[in-house]
Amino acid sequence: MQSSTSRIVQNCVLVWLDPDINKLDNAYQNPINEFQHIVTPHTFVDVEECVDFITEIKHEKVFLITTIVLGKQLVSNIHNLPQIDSIYIFCNTESTQQQWVNDWYKVKGVFTDLQLICATLKQHMIQCDRNLIPISFLSKDQESLSQNLDQLDSSFMYTVLLKEILIKLDYKPEAIQELTRFCRQNYDGNGSYLQIIDKFEQEYTKHSPIWWYTYTNLACQMLNHALRTLNVNTIVTMGVFIQHLHKNIEEIHSKQITTIKEAFIVYRGQSMSKTDFNKMKNSKGGLISFNNFLSTSKNRTISLFFAEASLQNDESIRILFQMTIDPSISTTPFVSINEEGYYNNAEEEILFSMHTVFRIDAIKLLECQIWQVDLILTADNDPQLNILTEYMRNETSDQPDWQRLTRLMIRTANFDKAEELCNFLLQHTSEENYEDCTRIHTQIGYIKQHKGQYDQAIENYEKTLTIQNQYLSPKLFTFTATYSNLGSVYEDMGEYEKAIAFYQKSIDLAETCSELHRPDLAFFYNNIASTGC
């Protein structure tokens, strides 16, 4: 069983605090086995360790099982933490000390049967995972090229690039085996999921990616969590499956679309945080992007049920998305999975590929106190979407694929994620690929400099210089930028003599370059002038 947040790859985290949890009797072991069909439990016998673990969780929702004895004090301490979704109190016998639970809306009840907790928790987790899909908003005002990238929703831009990169990569034959190894590492100890992973590896080519996506919640949960939290390691490792699933949807879409003669409507019911709901209201007339593979239904009743089943409280709002799809003006790929998926689909499910964009048309409150949000699938010639996408591509066009994403993260000041991606790329880049190595070290140096970690910035810029000296002529103009970067760090550190020395190296080298490749000398002279010496 897991005990570290570093291995969380799902939106929902199950925490079980019980001093008797390590008893190896069926009263505990059978429910643990049942829970493993949903998620790997994190078990604790110590209250302080449990609370420390919960407070470390930043991006997921926690479902907590604890005892009636520990519950009263524990709940009062953690109930208002935003990561706490639901709390289940377990008591072996009927207790008369249950009134206090009514004061806390996240407490779902006092249970004497662990099997009942398991059944209830499963439904709540499915709904929670449905609610936590990654969504981006772009207001109608954000149509001008004059705004900076950091004024736009960064997740929207990241997902555009991710999709472009992943669907055109040339994956090696062993990519599926690498994916299964990654999954086994993250689900070590969960027998239920390990069986699914074994089946996935052994029978992958026997079924379509759509079949696998609907066969188990494993792929869906991992992918949604990774895209929502921008977990670089998971996204890159799952890239081969993302590509296969997208191409499978495109292929089936090209066949199914010939039978669709007019526009139609699909629905999706869920809840949404009040923060996101207010963003959406403020973006009316603008764009909304679903940054995962989007599941919808032609059946309004079923979708309304999902919306009604969502808990509405001080933190969330219940939503029914009503989406108009006109294939005559949009080539966005989608498929009916009634015959393509694992289940005989009574929900009349329509699955859209990753990063599907709609325009927000209307928002109104229904009599059942659910907000209906009318969306229209964007046309291929949508001016706002096309201008924004082209502008973003131009900002990163001078970089290789993955480094385009790093560049965009740096441009939008998302330095932690940019550093995470750089470190991942560096681990998977051969030293012989000196051009990529120098780019990555330069980007890490820039990130470290902006985070005030100057010694590490210098270390990475010097690694860039070492690689350049090993593979390039010392008179090439590419050295000038590295010398200038080192000068910039020393200037930030207040070591002006060292800064000027490196700036002067940039100038001296730039002056020896041919006219065709000579950098802007004024830039380097301005660097010296900026030191004030």
Backbone torsions as a table, in degrees:
resi	resn	phi	psi	omega
1	MET	NA	148.7	-171.5
2	GLN	-82.6	154.0	176.2
3	SER	-144.6	14.9	-177.9
4	SER	-131.8	133.7	179.7
5	THR	-69.6	-15.8	-177.7
6	SER	-66.8	-16.6	-175.7
7	ARG	-106.5	11.9	-179.8
8	ILE	-76.5	122.6	-179.7
9	VAL	-126.2	16.1	179.0
10	GLN	-130.0	160.6	-179.6
11	ASN	-71.2	-28.3	-174.5
12	CYS	-109.2	134.2	-178.9
13	VAL	-119.7	124.4	178.1
14	LEU	-97.2	121.3	178.2
15	VAL	-116.9	130.8	-178.0
16	TRP	-126.1	112.9	179.6
17	LEU	-109.6	115.4	-179.0
18	ASP	-161.0	122.6	179.5
19	PRO	-57.9	-21.9	-177.6
20	ASP	-100.4	11.4	-171.6
21	ILE	-62.9	-26.5	-176.0
22	ASN	-85.1	1.7	174.7
23	LYS	-65.4	132.9	-174.9
24	LEU	-93.5	36.8	176.5
25	ASP	-98.1	167.0	-174.6
26	ASN	-64.8	-24.0	-178.9
27	ALA	-59.0	-30.7	178.7
28	TYR	-105.6	-40.8	-173.1
29	GLN	-65.8	-40.3	179.8
30	ASN	-62.3	-47.4	176.7
31	PRO	-62.8	-36.8	177.8
32	ILE	-59.9	-43.1	177.3
33	ASN	-61.9	-38.0	178.2
34	GLU	-66.3	-43.9	-179.5
35	PHE	-60.9	-31.0	-178.2
36	GLN	-65.9	-15.9	173.4
37	HIS	-72.9	-17.9	-177.7
38	ILE	-105.6	-52.5	-174.1
39	VAL	-163.2	155.3	178.1
40	THR	-79.1	121.2	-178.8
41	PRO	-70.5	144.0	170.0
42	HIS	-104.2	112.8	-172.0
43	THR	-106.4	144.6	-178.7
44	PHE	-141.4	149.0	171.8
45	VAL	-112.8	-13.8	-177.5
46	ASP	-109.0	127.5	-176.0
47	VAL	-63.2	-46.0	-176.4
48	GLU	-63.0	-43.2	178.3
49	GLU	-62.8	-39.3	179.5
50	CYS	-63.5	-46.8	-179.0
51	VAL	-65.1	-40.2	177.9
52	ASP	-59.9	-42.6	179.1
53	PHE	-62.0	-45.6	-178.5
54	ILE	-63.4	-42.5	-176.8
55	THR	-69.7	-20.2	176.9
56	GLU	-75.8	-18.9	-177.5
57	ILE	-77.3	125.3	-174.0
58	LYS	-114.6	-30.6	-169.8
59	HIS	-118.6	-2.5	-177.0
60	GLU	-114.2	171.6	176.8
61	LYS	-107.0	134.7	-175.6
62	VAL	-100.8	132.0	172.3
63	PHE	-112.7	117.1	-171.5
64	LEU	-111.2	130.0	169.4
65	ILE	-109.3	129.2	176.1
66	THR	-148.0	177.6	-174.3
67	THR	-92.6	162.4	177.7
68	ILE	-63.5	-31.7	-178.7
69	VAL	-69.0	-44.3	-178.3
70	LEU	-84.7	-22.8	-168.2
71	GLY	-60.9	-44.6	-170.4
72	LYS	-59.9	-49.6	-179.9
73	GLN	-72.3	-40.5	-177.9
74	LEU	-63.5	-45.6	-177.5
75	VAL	-59.9	-41.2	-179.0
76	SER	-63.7	-26.5	-178.3
77	ASN	-85.6	-28.4	-171.6
78	ILE	-117.4	-8.9	-170.9
79	HIS	-55.0	-39.6	-174.1
80	ASN	-88.3	2.9	174.4
81	LEU	-65.4	132.4	-176.3
82	PRO	-62.9	-25.3	-179.0
83	GLN	-78.0	-14.1	178.5
84	ILE	-78.7	120.7	177.5
85	ASP	-98.4	-54.0	-174.7
86	SER	-144.6	148.3	179.4
87	ILE	-128.4	134.4	-178.5
88	TYR	-123.0	122.8	-178.3
89	ILE	-96.9	124.4	179.6
90	PHE	-104.7	133.2	178.7
91	CYS	-140.9	127.6	-176.8
92	ASN	-62.1	-32.2	-178.2
93	THR	-130.5	163.8	176.1
94	GLU	-59.4	131.9	-177.7
95	SER	-116.9	145.5	176.8
96	THR	-88.4	-5.4	-177.1
97	GLN	-101.6	59.1	-175.7
98	GLN	-115.1	-7.9	-173.9
99	GLN	-60.4	-31.9	-175.9
100	TRP	-62.1	-25.2	-176.4
101	VAL	-65.3	-24.4	-178.4
102	ASN	-69.0	-14.0	-179.4
103	ASP	-83.8	-6.3	-173.5
104	TRP	-128.4	111.3	-172.3
105	TYR	-70.5	-20.1	178.7
106	LYS	-79.3	-13.4	176.4
107	VAL	-79.8	118.8	-174.2
108	LYS	-88.3	-2.1	176.3
109	GLY	139.3	172.7	174.1
110	VAL	-105.8	123.9	-173.2
111	PHE	-116.6	137.7	173.7
112	THR	-101.1	-4.1	-176.4
113	ASP	-125.7	115.9	-179.9
114	LEU	-65.8	-29.4	177.6
115	GLN	-64.4	-36.9	178.2
116	LEU	-68.8	-38.6	174.5
117	ILE	-58.8	-44.1	-177.9
118	CYS	-60.1	-46.8	-178.6
119	ALA	-64.1	-43.6	-179.2
120	THR	-66.5	-45.2	-178.4
121	LEU	-63.3	-37.3	179.8
122	LYS	-59.2	-45.2	179.3
123	GLN	-64.9	-41.5	-179.7
124	HIS	-65.6	-37.8	-179.8
125	MET	-69.3	-40.5	177.2
126	ILE	-58.5	-44.0	-179.8
127	GLN	-67.5	-40.8	179.4
128	CYS	-62.2	-44.9	179.9
129	ASP	-62.4	-35.7	178.2
130	ARG	-65.6	-35.8	-177.3
131	ASN	-76.0	-24.6	-172.9
132	LEU	-94.3	33.9	176.3
133	ILE	-73.9	145.8	-178.7
134	PRO	-75.2	122.7	-177.0
135	ILE	-129.1	142.7	175.6
136	SER	-124.1	153.0	178.8
137	PHE	-128.4	141.4	174.1
138	LEU	-132.8	118.2	-176.7
139	SER	-70.8	161.2	-178.7
140	LYS	-64.5	-25.1	-178.8
141	ASP	-71.2	-19.0	-174.8
142	GLN	-86.4	56.6	-178.3
143	GLU	-107.4	-14.4	-174.8
144	SER	-85.5	147.0	175.4
145	LEU	-76.9	-5.9	-174.6
146	SER	-77.2	-18.3	-178.6
147	GLN	-77.5	159.1	177.1
148	ASN	-82.6	155.0	178.9
149	LEU	-60.6	-31.9	-176.4
150	ASP	-73.2	-3.1	174.5
151	GLN	-91.1	-7.3	-178.3
152	LEU	-99.9	162.6	178.9
153	ASP	-67.6	112.3	-173.2
154	SER	-64.6	-35.2	-177.9
155	SER	-62.9	-32.9	176.4
156	PHE	-60.7	-48.5	-176.5
157	MET	-68.9	-40.4	179.3
158	TYR	-60.6	-42.2	-176.3
159	THR	-69.0	-34.6	174.9
160	VAL	-57.2	-50.0	-179.1
161	LEU	-67.4	-42.0	179.4
162	LEU	-56.8	-46.2	-179.0
163	LYS	-63.0	-45.5	179.6
164	GLU	-59.9	-42.0	-177.0
165	ILE	-70.9	-48.7	-171.6
166	LEU	-67.2	-37.5	-173.8
167	ILE	-79.0	-8.3	179.2
168	LYS	-114.7	-1.6	179.4
169	LEU	-66.0	149.2	177.4
170	ASP	-98.5	96.9	-175.2
171	TYR	-81.2	145.3	176.7
172	LYS	-75.0	156.7	-179.6
173	PRO	-57.8	-29.1	-176.7
174	GLU	-85.6	8.1	-177.4
175	ALA	-61.8	-36.9	179.0
176	ILE	-66.9	-38.9	177.6
177	GLN	-65.2	-37.5	176.6
178	GLU	-64.2	-38.5	177.9
179	LEU	-64.1	-44.9	-179.4
180	THR	-66.2	-35.6	175.9
181	ARG	-62.9	-41.9	177.9
182	PHE	-61.1	-44.1	179.8
183	CYS	-64.0	-41.8	179.3
184	ARG	-62.4	-38.5	178.7
185	GLN	-62.7	-38.2	-176.0
186	ASN	-83.9	-17.6	178.5
187	TYR	-118.0	26.0	178.5
188	ASP	-58.4	128.3	-179.6
189	GLY	95.0	-11.4	178.6
190	ASN	-99.1	95.1	-175.2
191	GLY	-59.2	-36.9	-178.1
192	SER	-63.3	-49.2	-178.9
193	TYR	-71.7	-32.9	179.2
194	LEU	-64.0	-34.3	175.6
195	GLN	-64.6	-41.0	178.1
196	ILE	-63.8	-41.8	-179.7
197	ILE	-63.9	-41.6	177.2
198	ASP	-60.2	-44.5	179.6
199	LYS	-63.6	-41.1	178.6
200	PHE	-58.4	-46.5	-177.6
201	GLU	-67.5	-41.9	-174.1
202	GLN	-77.6	-29.5	-171.9
203	GLU	-121.3	17.0	-172.8
204	TYR	-54.8	-44.7	-175.2
205	THR	-77.3	-9.0	179.9
206	LYS	-78.1	-18.0	-176.7
207	HIS	-131.2	162.9	179.5
208	SER	-80.3	157.9	175.4
209	PRO	-57.6	-35.9	177.3
210	ILE	-62.8	-39.8	178.1
211	TRP	-60.7	-46.3	179.8
212	TRP	-65.4	-37.8	-178.9
213	TYR	-63.1	-33.7	-178.9
214	THR	-96.4	-12.2	-178.6
215	TYR	-67.2	-40.0	-178.2
216	THR	-142.8	156.7	177.7
217	ASN	-80.6	-1.7	-175.4
218	LEU	-59.1	-55.6	-177.2
219	ALA	-64.2	-43.7	-178.7
220	CYS	-61.2	-46.3	-178.2
221	GLN	-65.0	-45.9	-179.5
222	MET	-62.6	-42.6	-176.9
223	LEU	-68.5	-45.1	179.9
224	ASN	-62.2	-41.8	179.1
225	HIS	-64.5	-44.0	-178.1
226	ALA	-63.8	-42.5	-179.2
227	LEU	-71.0	-34.1	-179.8
228	ARG	-71.6	-38.9	-177.2
229	THR	-99.1	-0.4	-175.7
230	LEU	52.8	50.4	175.9
231	ASN	-77.7	100.9	-171.5
232	VAL	-59.6	-46.6	-176.6
233	ASN	-57.8	-47.0	-178.9
234	THR	-67.2	-44.3	-177.9
235	ILE	-60.8	-46.8	-177.9
236	VAL	-65.9	-42.3	-178.5
237	THR	-67.7	-36.1	178.6
238	MET	-83.7	0.2	-175.3
239	GLY	-55.2	-38.2	-179.0
240	VAL	-63.5	-39.8	179.0
241	PHE	-72.6	-37.9	176.5
242	ILE	-58.6	-45.5	179.2
243	GLN	-62.3	-47.0	-179.2
244	HIS	-62.0	-41.9	-178.9
245	LEU	-66.3	-43.3	178.4
246	HIS	-60.9	-45.7	-178.8
247	LYS	-68.4	-33.0	175.9
248	ASN	-64.2	-43.4	177.2
249	ILE	-63.5	-43.3	178.1
250	GLU	-60.4	-43.8	-177.6
251	GLU	-64.0	-47.8	179.9
252	ILE	-67.9	-36.8	179.0
253	HIS	-59.3	-41.5	-178.4
254	SER	-62.7	-26.5	178.1
255	LYS	-86.6	-42.8	-176.4
256	GLN	-71.7	-29.8	-173.4
257	ILE	-65.6	-24.2	-179.3
258	THR	-67.6	-18.4	-179.2
259	THR	-96.0	-4.6	-178.4
260	ILE	-98.4	115.7	-173.0
261	LYS	-102.7	-14.7	-176.5
262	GLU	-149.8	170.2	-180.0
263	ALA	-65.0	151.6	178.3
264	PHE	-143.7	172.9	-175.0
265	ILE	-120.6	138.0	171.0
266	VAL	-124.5	164.9	-173.8
267	TYR	-133.5	159.4	172.0
268	ARG	-150.3	124.9	178.4
269	GLY	-107.0	135.0	-179.4
270	GLN	-168.2	179.6	168.8
271	SER	-111.1	166.0	-176.6
272	MET	-143.7	143.9	177.7
273	SER	-61.9	151.8	179.8
274	LYS	-62.3	-32.8	178.2
275	THR	-61.8	-47.9	179.6
276	ASP	-68.1	-36.3	179.3
277	PHE	-63.0	-42.0	178.5
278	ASN	-67.0	-36.8	174.6
279	LYS	-60.5	-42.5	-178.2
280	MET	-65.7	-42.5	178.1
281	LYS	-61.6	-40.7	179.5
282	ASN	-71.2	-16.6	-179.3
283	SER	-100.0	10.8	-179.2
284	LYS	-53.8	131.2	-174.1
285	GLY	91.1	-14.7	178.2
286	GLY	-95.5	-151.6	-172.3
287	LEU	-113.5	148.4	170.5
288	ILE	-128.5	131.8	-178.9
289	SER	-117.8	129.0	172.6
290	PHE	-94.6	111.2	-167.0
291	ASN	-89.4	16.2	175.7
292	ASN	-123.0	-167.1	168.0
293	PHE	-83.1	117.3	-167.1
294	LEU	-92.3	122.6	177.6
295	SER	-97.1	125.8	178.3
296	THR	-133.9	176.7	-179.7
297	SER	-140.9	146.7	171.8
298	LYS	-77.9	-11.8	-175.8
299	ASN	-93.0	105.9	-177.5
300	ARG	-65.4	-36.8	-177.5
301	THR	-61.6	-45.1	179.0
302	ILE	-64.3	-43.3	-179.9
303	SER	-65.3	-38.0	177.3
304	LEU	-64.9	-35.0	177.1
305	PHE	-62.2	-43.6	178.3
306	PHE	-61.8	-38.1	177.9
307	ALA	-67.0	-43.8	179.9
308	GLU	-65.5	-32.9	-178.8
309	ALA	-73.5	-17.0	179.4
310	SER	-73.9	138.5	-179.8
311	LEU	-75.5	127.1	173.2
312	GLN	-104.3	126.3	-179.8
313	ASN	-146.5	-161.3	-178.2
314	ASP	-66.8	-13.0	-174.3
315	GLU	-108.6	-13.2	-172.2
316	SER	-142.4	161.3	-179.4
317	ILE	-128.7	139.0	177.9
318	ARG	-85.3	135.7	-171.5
319	ILE	-129.8	140.6	165.7
320	LEU	-119.9	109.8	174.9
321	PHE	-81.5	129.2	173.8
322	GLN	-116.1	113.4	-168.8
323	MET	-114.8	123.2	177.1
324	THR	-92.9	125.9	-176.5
325	ILE	-115.7	118.8	177.7
326	ASP	-118.5	96.4	-177.1
327	PRO	-63.2	-16.3	-178.0
328	SER	-72.2	-19.0	-178.7
329	ILE	-118.9	0.8	-177.5
330	SER	-140.5	136.9	176.5
331	THR	-104.0	13.9	177.0
332	THR	-55.6	124.4	-175.0
333	PRO	-77.2	136.7	174.8
334	PHE	-151.1	159.3	-179.9
335	VAL	-141.6	147.4	165.4
336	SER	-82.3	124.3	-173.9
337	ILE	-102.8	19.0	178.3
338	ASN	-53.8	-40.5	-177.5
339	GLU	-108.4	-7.9	-175.4
340	GLU	-97.2	-25.4	-175.4
341	GLY	-87.4	-179.2	-178.0
342	TYR	-72.1	-39.7	-175.9
343	TYR	-93.2	153.3	168.1
344	ASN	-73.7	102.8	-160.7
345	ASN	-82.0	98.7	178.6
346	ALA	-76.2	-14.4	-178.4
347	GLU	-81.6	-3.0	-176.1
348	GLU	52.7	52.1	-171.9
349	GLU	-75.1	136.4	172.2
350	ILE	-115.3	122.7	-177.9
351	LEU	-107.8	124.5	178.6
352	PHE	-99.5	150.8	177.6
353	SER	-70.1	170.6	-177.5
354	MET	-59.9	138.6	176.1
355	HIS	63.5	64.9	174.1
356	THR	-96.8	133.5	-171.8
357	VAL	-114.0	133.5	177.9
358	PHE	-124.0	160.1	170.8
359	ARG	-100.7	135.6	-178.1
360	ILE	-81.1	112.7	-173.1
361	ASP	-94.3	-49.1	-176.2
362	ALA	-153.5	151.5	177.3
363	ILE	-135.1	122.9	-178.5
364	LYS	-144.1	152.0	-179.5
365	LEU	-92.1	123.9	178.0
366	LEU	-81.4	165.9	-179.1
367	GLU	-62.4	-27.2	-179.6
368	CYS	-82.6	12.8	178.7
369	GLN	64.2	31.2	172.4
370	ILE	-113.0	136.2	179.8
371	TRP	-84.8	123.3	174.1
372	GLN	-94.1	126.6	-179.2
373	VAL	-114.8	114.6	-179.3
374	ASP	-88.5	123.3	-179.2
375	LEU	-120.1	150.5	176.9
376	ILE	-124.9	124.9	178.8
377	LEU	-59.2	130.3	-176.2
378	THR	-65.3	143.3	175.8
379	ALA	-75.9	159.7	179.2
380	ASP	-62.4	-27.2	-178.1
381	ASN	-102.7	22.4	179.4
382	ASP	-57.9	118.9	-172.2
383	PRO	-65.5	-43.5	-178.3
384	GLN	-62.3	-45.3	-177.9
385	LEU	-66.0	-43.2	-178.2
386	ASN	-67.1	-42.1	179.9
387	ILE	-64.1	-45.7	-178.7
388	LEU	-63.8	-46.1	-178.1
389	THR	-63.3	-42.8	-179.9
390	GLU	-65.8	-41.2	178.7
391	TYR	-60.6	-44.0	-179.4
392	MET	-65.2	-41.5	178.8
393	ARG	-63.3	-41.3	-179.6
394	ASN	-63.3	-34.4	-179.4
395	GLU	-67.1	-20.7	-174.9
396	THR	-124.9	12.2	-169.5
397	SER	-71.2	-16.3	-175.7
398	ASP	-90.7	13.3	-177.0
399	GLN	-121.4	153.7	170.9
400	PRO	-63.4	168.6	-168.6
401	ASP	-49.7	-65.0	-174.5
402	TRP	-66.7	-31.6	179.9
403	GLN	-74.4	-17.1	169.4
404	ARG	-62.2	-43.0	179.8
405	LEU	-67.4	-41.3	177.0
406	THR	-60.6	-44.4	179.4
407	ARG	-59.0	-42.5	-179.5
408	LEU	-66.6	-39.9	177.8
409	MET	-62.7	-39.6	177.3
410	ILE	-66.4	-43.3	-179.7
411	ARG	-61.5	-30.2	-179.8
412	THR	-98.8	15.1	174.7
413	ALA	61.4	26.5	175.4
414	ASN	-93.5	70.1	-169.2
415	PHE	-69.5	-35.4	-178.7
416	ASP	-63.5	-46.1	179.5
417	LYS	-69.5	-35.4	177.3
418	ALA	-63.0	-42.5	178.8
419	GLU	-65.6	-40.9	178.3
420	GLU	-59.5	-43.6	179.7
421	LEU	-67.5	-41.7	179.4
422	CYS	-60.8	-45.2	-179.3
423	ASN	-63.2	-39.2	178.1
424	PHE	-64.3	-45.0	-179.2
425	LEU	-64.3	-38.5	-179.3
426	LEU	-64.1	-38.2	178.8
427	GLN	-65.4	-25.6	-175.6
428	HIS	-110.4	19.3	179.3
429	THR	-116.7	126.2	179.7
430	SER	-67.7	144.8	179.0
431	GLU	-62.8	-27.6	178.4
432	GLU	-66.9	-22.6	177.5
433	ASN	-83.6	69.9	-169.2
434	TYR	-66.0	-30.5	-178.5
435	GLU	-64.6	-46.3	178.7
436	ASP	-67.5	-39.0	179.5
437	CYS	-60.5	-43.6	179.7
438	THR	-66.1	-39.6	178.2
439	ARG	-61.9	-45.5	-176.1
440	ILE	-66.3	-46.1	178.7
441	HIS	-62.3	-37.4	177.6
442	THR	-64.1	-42.7	178.9
443	GLN	-65.3	-41.6	177.9
444	ILE	-63.3	-41.6	177.6
445	GLY	-58.7	-43.3	179.4
446	TYR	-63.0	-43.4	179.7
447	ILE	-62.3	-47.8	-179.2
448	LYS	-62.2	-37.4	179.2
449	GLN	-63.3	-43.7	-178.5
450	HIS	-72.9	-19.0	175.7
451	LYS	-91.0	2.1	179.0
452	GLY	77.9	13.1	179.6
453	GLN	-96.5	72.9	-166.3
454	TYR	-67.7	-39.2	180.0
455	ASP	-60.9	-40.7	179.1
456	GLN	-71.7	-31.4	175.3
457	ALA	-63.5	-47.0	178.5
458	ILE	-60.7	-42.4	-179.7
459	GLU	-57.8	-42.6	-178.6
460	ASN	-74.7	-37.7	176.1
461	TYR	-64.5	-37.4	178.1
462	GLU	-68.3	-33.7	174.5
463	LYS	-64.3	-38.6	175.5
464	THR	-59.7	-45.4	-179.2
465	LEU	-63.7	-39.8	179.0
466	THR	-61.5	-45.0	179.7
467	ILE	-65.2	-41.4	178.8
468	GLN	-63.1	-41.4	178.6
469	ASN	-65.0	-30.2	-178.2
470	GLN	-75.2	-36.3	-170.3
471	TYR	-113.6	-15.7	-172.3
472	LEU	-122.1	158.8	172.8
473	SER	-68.7	134.7	-177.6
474	PRO	-65.4	-8.2	179.8
475	LYS	-96.3	0.4	-179.8
476	LEU	-71.6	146.3	-175.4
477	PHE	-65.4	-18.2	-178.4
478	THR	-63.0	-22.9	178.7
479	PHE	-68.9	-28.0	-173.9
480	THR	-60.8	-40.1	-179.2
481	ALA	-65.5	-39.3	-179.4
482	THR	-65.0	-45.3	176.6
483	TYR	-60.6	-40.2	179.9
484	SER	-65.4	-39.6	178.6
485	ASN	-62.9	-42.9	177.7
486	LEU	-63.2	-41.3	176.6
487	GLY	-60.3	-39.0	-179.1
488	SER	-64.1	-40.1	178.6
489	VAL	-64.8	-47.2	179.9
490	TYR	-62.9	-33.1	175.9
491	GLU	-64.7	-43.2	177.7
492	ASP	-61.9	-30.9	-179.9
493	MET	-81.6	-7.5	-178.4
494	GLY	83.3	9.0	178.1
495	GLU	-94.3	79.5	-167.4
496	TYR	-70.6	-33.2	-180.0
497	GLU	-64.3	-42.9	177.2
498	LYS	-65.5	-39.2	180.0
499	ALA	-60.4	-47.8	-178.6
500	ILE	-63.5	-37.7	-179.4
501	ALA	-61.4	-42.8	179.3
502	PHE	-72.7	-37.4	176.0
503	TYR	-61.8	-38.5	179.8
504	GLN	-67.1	-37.0	175.3
505	LYS	-59.2	-40.3	178.3
506	SER	-60.4	-44.5	-178.8
507	ILE	-65.3	-47.5	-177.7
508	ASP	-59.2	-42.9	-179.4
509	LEU	-70.8	-40.4	-179.2
510	ALA	-61.1	-36.2	-178.2
511	GLU	-69.9	-19.9	178.7
512	THR	-88.5	-10.8	-178.2
513	CYS	-73.2	152.0	176.2
514	SER	-64.6	158.4	-177.9
515	GLU	-56.8	-35.2	-176.3
516	LEU	-64.8	-37.1	-174.6
517	HIS	-109.0	6.2	-175.2
518	ARG	-70.1	126.3	176.5
519	PRO	-69.0	172.8	179.8
520	ASP	-73.6	105.9	-177.4
521	LEU	-63.0	-31.1	-179.4
522	ALA	-59.7	-33.7	179.6
523	PHE	-61.6	-43.6	-176.8
524	PHE	-73.2	-37.6	175.6
525	TYR	-63.9	-36.7	177.4
526	ASN	-64.5	-32.7	177.1
527	ASN	-60.3	-45.2	179.0
528	ILE	-64.6	-43.0	-179.5
529	ALA	-62.0	-32.2	-176.5
530	SER	-70.6	-18.3	179.7
531	THR	-73.5	-16.8	178.4
532	GLY	76.5	12.4	-178.1
533	CYS	-101.7	NA	NA
